[in-house]
Amino acid sequence: MAINTERLQELAKPRNERAQRRSQERRENRAWLTFSQDIALALHYYMREKEMTQRELADKMGVSQAYVVKLLKGGENLTLETICKLQDALGENLMNIARPYEQSHIIKLARPYEPVETVHSKVYRKAISDRDLFPQGNARMLACG
């Protein structure tokens, strides 16, 4: 039985090119694919926890069940609108946005800032706060930070 190598190479070539193209696309889109996969894992978790079917989630979101299947595979480039629909349907927060403008832990020191050359242990920081070098609130922040 003779093997037709020309036919074999012809069949293998398109798959190889297709695999290379898909691999390149995955590398280029790695950042959002990671987020999409994380959201898909969260969806699986919350749906199992709430005993929710794909059909129920689709109905609550106002989309088709086929679209929910795509979301659960973790390969969809989700819009903010879709993420909001998911959160509303699940009643859970899927993403957290950093809000540095709301940080209340920024404090003003009573004394001029003195740079610390080394990282000190909790015991040493406690000793500093016990010496009353800083007001009470700032000493507490120094001991925690």
PyMOL commands that place a pseudoatom at each C-alpha (Angstrom):
pseudoatom trace, name=CA, resn=MET, resi=1, chain=A, elem=C, hetatm=0, pos=[0.000, 0.000, 0.000]
pseudoatom trace, name=CA, resn=ALA, resi=2, chain=A, elem=C, hetatm=0, pos=[1.618, 3.224, -1.158]
pseudoatom trace, name=CA, resn=ILE, resi=3, chain=A, elem=C, hetatm=0, pos=[1.304, 6.473, 0.787]
pseudoatom trace, name=CA, resn=ASN, resi=4, chain=A, elem=C, hetatm=0, pos=[0.451, 9.500, -1.275]
pseudoatom trace, name=CA, resn=THR, resi=5, chain=A, elem=C, hetatm=0, pos=[2.770, 12.037, 0.393]
pseudoatom trace, name=CA, resn=GLU, resi=6, chain=A, elem=C, hetatm=0, pos=[1.653, 14.889, -1.851]
pseudoatom trace, name=CA, resn=ARG, resi=7, chain=A, elem=C, hetatm=0, pos=[-1.945, 14.427, -0.751]
pseudoatom trace, name=CA, resn=LEU, resi=8, chain=A, elem=C, hetatm=0, pos=[-0.861, 14.132, 2.878]
pseudoatom trace, name=CA, resn=GLN, resi=9, chain=A, elem=C, hetatm=0, pos=[1.097, 17.396, 2.719]
pseudoatom trace, name=CA, resn=GLU, resi=10, chain=A, elem=C, hetatm=0, pos=[-1.821, 19.113, 1.009]
pseudoatom trace, name=CA, resn=LEU, resi=11, chain=A, elem=C, hetatm=0, pos=[-4.187, 18.069, 3.816]
pseudoatom trace, name=CA, resn=ALA, resi=12, chain=A, elem=C, hetatm=0, pos=[-1.764, 19.005, 6.590]
pseudoatom trace, name=CA, resn=LYS, resi=13, chain=A, elem=C, hetatm=0, pos=[-0.810, 22.439, 5.274]
pseudoatom trace, name=CA, resn=PRO, resi=14, chain=A, elem=C, hetatm=0, pos=[-4.112, 24.342, 5.799]
pseudoatom trace, name=CA, resn=ARG, resi=15, chain=A, elem=C, hetatm=0, pos=[-4.460, 23.018, 9.334]
pseudoatom trace, name=CA, resn=ASN, resi=16, chain=A, elem=C, hetatm=0, pos=[-0.926, 24.054, 10.135]
pseudoatom trace, name=CA, resn=GLU, resi=17, chain=A, elem=C, hetatm=0, pos=[-1.504, 27.579, 8.788]
pseudoatom trace, name=CA, resn=ARG, resi=18, chain=A, elem=C, hetatm=0, pos=[-4.824, 27.799, 10.589]
pseudoatom trace, name=CA, resn=ALA, resi=19, chain=A, elem=C, hetatm=0, pos=[-3.242, 26.669, 13.852]
pseudoatom trace, name=CA, resn=GLN, resi=20, chain=A, elem=C, hetatm=0, pos=[-0.459, 29.223, 13.472]
pseudoatom trace, name=CA, resn=ARG, resi=21, chain=A, elem=C, hetatm=0, pos=[-2.988, 32.002, 12.797]
pseudoatom trace, name=CA, resn=ARG, resi=22, chain=A, elem=C, hetatm=0, pos=[-5.069, 31.039, 15.841]
pseudoatom trace, name=CA, resn=SER, resi=23, chain=A, elem=C, hetatm=0, pos=[-1.954, 30.882, 17.983]
pseudoatom trace, name=CA, resn=GLN, resi=24, chain=A, elem=C, hetatm=0, pos=[-0.912, 34.355, 16.811]
pseudoatom trace, name=CA, resn=GLU, resi=25, chain=A, elem=C, hetatm=0, pos=[-4.402, 35.723, 17.567]
pseudoatom trace, name=CA, resn=ARG, resi=26, chain=A, elem=C, hetatm=0, pos=[-4.275, 34.245, 21.083]
pseudoatom trace, name=CA, resn=ARG, resi=27, chain=A, elem=C, hetatm=0, pos=[-0.882, 35.859, 21.709]
pseudoatom trace, name=CA, resn=GLU, resi=28, chain=A, elem=C, hetatm=0, pos=[-2.091, 39.247, 20.459]
pseudoatom trace, name=CA, resn=ASN, resi=29, chain=A, elem=C, hetatm=0, pos=[-5.305, 39.113, 22.512]
pseudoatom trace, name=CA, resn=ARG, resi=30, chain=A, elem=C, hetatm=0, pos=[-3.891, 37.497, 25.638]
pseudoatom trace, name=CA, resn=ALA, resi=31, chain=A, elem=C, hetatm=0, pos=[-4.840, 40.413, 27.952]
pseudoatom trace, name=CA, resn=TRP, resi=32, chain=A, elem=C, hetatm=0, pos=[-8.576, 40.489, 27.244]
pseudoatom trace, name=CA, resn=LEU, resi=33, chain=A, elem=C, hetatm=0, pos=[-8.755, 36.709, 26.819]
pseudoatom trace, name=CA, resn=THR, resi=34, chain=A, elem=C, hetatm=0, pos=[-7.468, 36.330, 30.379]
pseudoatom trace, name=CA, resn=PHE, resi=35, chain=A, elem=C, hetatm=0, pos=[-10.199, 38.637, 31.684]
pseudoatom trace, name=CA, resn=SER, resi=36, chain=A, elem=C, hetatm=0, pos=[-12.807, 36.814, 29.615]
pseudoatom trace, name=CA, resn=GLN, resi=37, chain=A, elem=C, hetatm=0, pos=[-11.698, 33.460, 31.018]
pseudoatom trace, name=CA, resn=ASP, resi=38, chain=A, elem=C, hetatm=0, pos=[-11.772, 34.822, 34.578]
pseudoatom trace, name=CA, resn=ILE, resi=39, chain=A, elem=C, hetatm=0, pos=[-15.313, 36.087, 34.026]
pseudoatom trace, name=CA, resn=ALA, resi=40, chain=A, elem=C, hetatm=0, pos=[-16.309, 32.711, 32.551]
pseudoatom trace, name=CA, resn=LEU, resi=41, chain=A, elem=C, hetatm=0, pos=[-14.969, 30.937, 35.651]
pseudoatom trace, name=CA, resn=ALA, resi=42, chain=A, elem=C, hetatm=0, pos=[-16.895, 33.356, 37.876]
pseudoatom trace, name=CA, resn=LEU, resi=43, chain=A, elem=C, hetatm=0, pos=[-20.045, 32.714, 35.822]
pseudoatom trace, name=CA, resn=HIS, resi=44, chain=A, elem=C, hetatm=0, pos=[-19.681, 28.960, 36.242]
pseudoatom trace, name=CA, resn=TYR, resi=45, chain=A, elem=C, hetatm=0, pos=[-19.184, 29.417, 39.985]
pseudoatom trace, name=CA, resn=TYR, resi=46, chain=A, elem=C, hetatm=0, pos=[-22.162, 31.730, 40.541]
pseudoatom trace, name=CA, resn=MET, resi=47, chain=A, elem=C, hetatm=0, pos=[-24.469, 29.724, 38.284]
pseudoatom trace, name=CA, resn=ARG, resi=48, chain=A, elem=C, hetatm=0, pos=[-23.644, 26.555, 40.201]
pseudoatom trace, name=CA, resn=GLU, resi=49, chain=A, elem=C, hetatm=0, pos=[-24.002, 28.345, 43.559]
pseudoatom trace, name=CA, resn=LYS, resi=50, chain=A, elem=C, hetatm=0, pos=[-27.406, 29.767, 42.587]
pseudoatom trace, name=CA, resn=GLU, resi=51, chain=A, elem=C, hetatm=0, pos=[-28.470, 26.585, 40.747]
pseudoatom trace, name=CA, resn=MET, resi=52, chain=A, elem=C, hetatm=0, pos=[-29.110, 28.687, 37.636]
pseudoatom trace, name=CA, resn=THR, resi=53, chain=A, elem=C, hetatm=0, pos=[-29.329, 27.168, 34.169]
pseudoatom trace, name=CA, resn=GLN, resi=54, chain=A, elem=C, hetatm=0, pos=[-27.942, 28.695, 30.998]
pseudoatom trace, name=CA, resn=ARG, resi=55, chain=A, elem=C, hetatm=0, pos=[-31.503, 29.295, 29.809]
pseudoatom trace, name=CA, resn=GLU, resi=56, chain=A, elem=C, hetatm=0, pos=[-32.393, 31.182, 33.012]
pseudoatom trace, name=CA, resn=LEU, resi=57, chain=A, elem=C, hetatm=0, pos=[-29.291, 33.366, 32.747]
pseudoatom trace, name=CA, resn=ALA, resi=58, chain=A, elem=C, hetatm=0, pos=[-30.038, 34.075, 29.079]
pseudoatom trace, name=CA, resn=ASP, resi=59, chain=A, elem=C, hetatm=0, pos=[-33.614, 35.058, 29.908]
pseudoatom trace, name=CA, resn=LYS, resi=60, chain=A, elem=C, hetatm=0, pos=[-32.502, 37.401, 32.712]
pseudoatom trace, name=CA, resn=MET, resi=61, chain=A, elem=C, hetatm=0, pos=[-29.919, 39.010, 30.417]
pseudoatom trace, name=CA, resn=GLY, resi=62, chain=A, elem=C, hetatm=0, pos=[-32.245, 39.217, 27.424]
pseudoatom trace, name=CA, resn=VAL, resi=63, chain=A, elem=C, hetatm=0, pos=[-29.896, 37.276, 25.132]
pseudoatom trace, name=CA, resn=SER, resi=64, chain=A, elem=C, hetatm=0, pos=[-29.935, 33.867, 23.480]
pseudoatom trace, name=CA, resn=GLN, resi=65, chain=A, elem=C, hetatm=0, pos=[-28.793, 30.710, 25.220]
pseudoatom trace, name=CA, resn=ALA, resi=66, chain=A, elem=C, hetatm=0, pos=[-26.192, 30.255, 22.470]
pseudoatom trace, name=CA, resn=TYR, resi=67, chain=A, elem=C, hetatm=0, pos=[-24.598, 33.579, 23.477]
pseudoatom trace, name=CA, resn=VAL, resi=68, chain=A, elem=C, hetatm=0, pos=[-24.451, 32.457, 27.112]
pseudoatom trace, name=CA, resn=VAL, resi=69, chain=A, elem=C, hetatm=0, pos=[-22.660, 29.293, 25.939]
pseudoatom trace, name=CA, resn=LYS, resi=70, chain=A, elem=C, hetatm=0, pos=[-20.091, 31.515, 24.180]
pseudoatom trace, name=CA, resn=LEU, resi=71, chain=A, elem=C, hetatm=0, pos=[-19.629, 33.562, 27.362]
pseudoatom trace, name=CA, resn=LEU, resi=72, chain=A, elem=C, hetatm=0, pos=[-19.099, 30.410, 29.403]
pseudoatom trace, name=CA, resn=LYS, resi=73, chain=A, elem=C, hetatm=0, pos=[-16.344, 29.257, 27.039]
pseudoatom trace, name=CA, resn=GLY, resi=74, chain=A, elem=C, hetatm=0, pos=[-14.282, 32.328, 27.975]
pseudoatom trace, name=CA, resn=GLY, resi=75, chain=A, elem=C, hetatm=0, pos=[-13.344, 33.482, 24.483]
pseudoatom trace, name=CA, resn=GLU, resi=76, chain=A, elem=C, hetatm=0, pos=[-15.689, 36.433, 24.006]
pseudoatom trace, name=CA, resn=ASN, resi=77, chain=A, elem=C, hetatm=0, pos=[-14.482, 40.030, 24.000]
pseudoatom trace, name=CA, resn=LEU, resi=78, chain=A, elem=C, hetatm=0, pos=[-17.060, 41.368, 26.449]
pseudoatom trace, name=CA, resn=THR, resi=79, chain=A, elem=C, hetatm=0, pos=[-18.358, 44.909, 26.381]
pseudoatom trace, name=CA, resn=LEU, resi=80, chain=A, elem=C, hetatm=0, pos=[-19.058, 46.874, 29.545]
pseudoatom trace, name=CA, resn=GLU, resi=81, chain=A, elem=C, hetatm=0, pos=[-22.753, 46.609, 28.689]
pseudoatom trace, name=CA, resn=THR, resi=82, chain=A, elem=C, hetatm=0, pos=[-22.555, 42.801, 28.635]
pseudoatom trace, name=CA, resn=ILE, resi=83, chain=A, elem=C, hetatm=0, pos=[-20.643, 42.723, 31.923]
pseudoatom trace, name=CA, resn=CYS, resi=84, chain=A, elem=C, hetatm=0, pos=[-23.319, 44.954, 33.513]
pseudoatom trace, name=CA, resn=LYS, resi=85, chain=A, elem=C, hetatm=0, pos=[-26.062, 42.643, 32.193]
pseudoatom trace, name=CA, resn=LEU, resi=86, chain=A, elem=C, hetatm=0, pos=[-24.242, 39.661, 33.680]
pseudoatom trace, name=CA, resn=GLN, resi=87, chain=A, elem=C, hetatm=0, pos=[-23.856, 41.356, 37.043]
pseudoatom trace, name=CA, resn=ASP, resi=88, chain=A, elem=C, hetatm=0, pos=[-27.533, 42.367, 37.116]
pseudoatom trace, name=CA, resn=ALA, resi=89, chain=A, elem=C, hetatm=0, pos=[-28.683, 38.876, 36.136]
pseudoatom trace, name=CA, resn=LEU, resi=90, chain=A, elem=C, hetatm=0, pos=[-26.473, 37.178, 38.736]
pseudoatom trace, name=CA, resn=GLY, resi=91, chain=A, elem=C, hetatm=0, pos=[-26.811, 39.777, 41.464]
pseudoatom trace, name=CA, resn=GLU, resi=92, chain=A, elem=C, hetatm=0, pos=[-23.038, 39.551, 41.952]
pseudoatom trace, name=CA, resn=ASN, resi=93, chain=A, elem=C, hetatm=0, pos=[-20.108, 41.864, 41.258]
pseudoatom trace, name=CA, resn=LEU, resi=94, chain=A, elem=C, hetatm=0, pos=[-17.828, 40.371, 38.590]
pseudoatom trace, name=CA, resn=MET, resi=95, chain=A, elem=C, hetatm=0, pos=[-15.310, 43.216, 38.294]
pseudoatom trace, name=CA, resn=ASN, resi=96, chain=A, elem=C, hetatm=0, pos=[-13.804, 45.762, 40.645]
pseudoatom trace, name=CA, resn=ILE, resi=97, chain=A, elem=C, hetatm=0, pos=[-12.508, 49.077, 39.384]
pseudoatom trace, name=CA, resn=ALA, resi=98, chain=A, elem=C, hetatm=0, pos=[-9.749, 50.812, 41.319]
pseudoatom trace, name=CA, resn=ARG, resi=99, chain=A, elem=C, hetatm=0, pos=[-10.866, 54.239, 42.538]
pseudoatom trace, name=CA, resn=PRO, resi=100, chain=A, elem=C, hetatm=0, pos=[-7.714, 55.963, 43.748]
pseudoatom trace, name=CA, resn=TYR, resi=101, chain=A, elem=C, hetatm=0, pos=[-9.588, 59.256, 44.046]
pseudoatom trace, name=CA, resn=GLU, resi=102, chain=A, elem=C, hetatm=0, pos=[-11.686, 57.751, 46.868]
pseudoatom trace, name=CA, resn=GLN, resi=103, chain=A, elem=C, hetatm=0, pos=[-8.738, 56.601, 48.983]
pseudoatom trace, name=CA, resn=SER, resi=104, chain=A, elem=C, hetatm=0, pos=[-9.055, 57.995, 52.505]
pseudoatom trace, name=CA, resn=HIS, resi=105, chain=A, elem=C, hetatm=0, pos=[-5.807, 56.575, 53.856]
pseudoatom trace, name=CA, resn=ILE, resi=106, chain=A, elem=C, hetatm=0, pos=[-3.677, 59.498, 52.653]
pseudoatom trace, name=CA, resn=ILE, resi=107, chain=A, elem=C, hetatm=0, pos=[-2.464, 61.294, 55.759]
pseudoatom trace, name=CA, resn=LYS, resi=108, chain=A, elem=C, hetatm=0, pos=[-0.409, 64.364, 56.514]
pseudoatom trace, name=CA, resn=LEU, resi=109, chain=A, elem=C, hetatm=0, pos=[2.436, 63.902, 58.929]
pseudoatom trace, name=CA, resn=ALA, resi=110, chain=A, elem=C, hetatm=0, pos=[2.719, 66.324, 61.840]
pseudoatom trace, name=CA, resn=ARG, resi=111, chain=A, elem=C, hetatm=0, pos=[6.475, 66.449, 61.364]
pseudoatom trace, name=CA, resn=PRO, resi=112, chain=A, elem=C, hetatm=0, pos=[8.419, 66.696, 58.132]
pseudoatom trace, name=CA, resn=TYR, resi=113, chain=A, elem=C, hetatm=0, pos=[8.807, 63.387, 56.385]
pseudoatom trace, name=CA, resn=GLU, resi=114, chain=A, elem=C, hetatm=0, pos=[11.998, 61.574, 57.213]
pseudoatom trace, name=CA, resn=PRO, resi=115, chain=A, elem=C, hetatm=0, pos=[12.848, 58.849, 54.719]
pseudoatom trace, name=CA, resn=VAL, resi=116, chain=A, elem=C, hetatm=0, pos=[13.307, 55.425, 56.226]
pseudoatom trace, name=CA, resn=GLU, resi=117, chain=A, elem=C, hetatm=0, pos=[16.437, 53.692, 54.981]
pseudoatom trace, name=CA, resn=THR, resi=118, chain=A, elem=C, hetatm=0, pos=[15.431, 50.162, 55.956]
pseudoatom trace, name=CA, resn=VAL, resi=119, chain=A, elem=C, hetatm=0, pos=[12.237, 48.232, 56.499]
pseudoatom trace, name=CA, resn=HIS, resi=120, chain=A, elem=C, hetatm=0, pos=[11.572, 48.021, 60.213]
pseudoatom trace, name=CA, resn=SER, resi=121, chain=A, elem=C, hetatm=0, pos=[9.848, 45.286, 62.125]
pseudoatom trace, name=CA, resn=LYS, resi=122, chain=A, elem=C, hetatm=0, pos=[6.468, 45.732, 63.804]
pseudoatom trace, name=CA, resn=VAL, resi=123, chain=A, elem=C, hetatm=0, pos=[8.216, 45.904, 67.179]
pseudoatom trace, name=CA, resn=TYR, resi=124, chain=A, elem=C, hetatm=0, pos=[10.373, 48.822, 66.034]
pseudoatom trace, name=CA, resn=ARG, resi=125, chain=A, elem=C, hetatm=0, pos=[7.376, 50.647, 64.525]
pseudoatom trace, name=CA, resn=LYS, resi=126, chain=A, elem=C, hetatm=0, pos=[5.480, 50.139, 67.783]
pseudoatom trace, name=CA, resn=ALA, resi=127, chain=A, elem=C, hetatm=0, pos=[8.398, 51.669, 69.679]
pseudoatom trace, name=CA, resn=ILE, resi=128, chain=A, elem=C, hetatm=0, pos=[8.336, 54.696, 67.406]
pseudoatom trace, name=CA, resn=SER, resi=129, chain=A, elem=C, hetatm=0, pos=[4.599, 55.207, 67.928]
pseudoatom trace, name=CA, resn=ASP, resi=130, chain=A, elem=C, hetatm=0, pos=[4.979, 54.791, 71.692]
pseudoatom trace, name=CA, resn=ARG, resi=131, chain=A, elem=C, hetatm=0, pos=[7.395, 57.723, 71.794]
pseudoatom trace, name=CA, resn=ASP, resi=132, chain=A, elem=C, hetatm=0, pos=[4.578, 60.054, 70.739]
pseudoatom trace, name=CA, resn=LEU, resi=133, chain=A, elem=C, hetatm=0, pos=[6.533, 61.429, 67.824]
pseudoatom trace, name=CA, resn=PHE, resi=134, chain=A, elem=C, hetatm=0, pos=[3.363, 61.513, 65.768]
pseudoatom trace, name=CA, resn=PRO, resi=135, chain=A, elem=C, hetatm=0, pos=[-0.269, 62.324, 66.527]
pseudoatom trace, name=CA, resn=GLN, resi=136, chain=A, elem=C, hetatm=0, pos=[-2.397, 59.321, 67.518]
pseudoatom trace, name=CA, resn=GLY, resi=137, chain=A, elem=C, hetatm=0, pos=[-3.995, 58.723, 64.096]
pseudoatom trace, name=CA, resn=ASN, resi=138, chain=A, elem=C, hetatm=0, pos=[-0.709, 58.892, 62.227]
pseudoatom trace, name=CA, resn=ALA, resi=139, chain=A, elem=C, hetatm=0, pos=[1.028, 56.578, 64.692]
pseudoatom trace, name=CA, resn=ARG, resi=140, chain=A, elem=C, hetatm=0, pos=[-1.680, 53.993, 64.085]
pseudoatom trace, name=CA, resn=MET, resi=141, chain=A, elem=C, hetatm=0, pos=[-1.190, 54.271, 60.313]
pseudoatom trace, name=CA, resn=LEU, resi=142, chain=A, elem=C, hetatm=0, pos=[2.578, 53.960, 60.713]
pseudoatom trace, name=CA, resn=ALA, resi=143, chain=A, elem=C, hetatm=0, pos=[2.174, 50.828, 62.827]
pseudoatom trace, name=CA, resn=CYS, resi=144, chain=A, elem=C, hetatm=0, pos=[-0.127, 49.244, 60.241]
pseudoatom trace, name=CA, resn=GLY, resi=145, chain=A, elem=C, hetatm=0, pos=[1.711, 50.324, 57.128]
for i in range(1, 145): cmd.bond("trace and resi %d" % i, "trace and resi %d" % (i + 1))
show_as sticks, trace
zoom trace
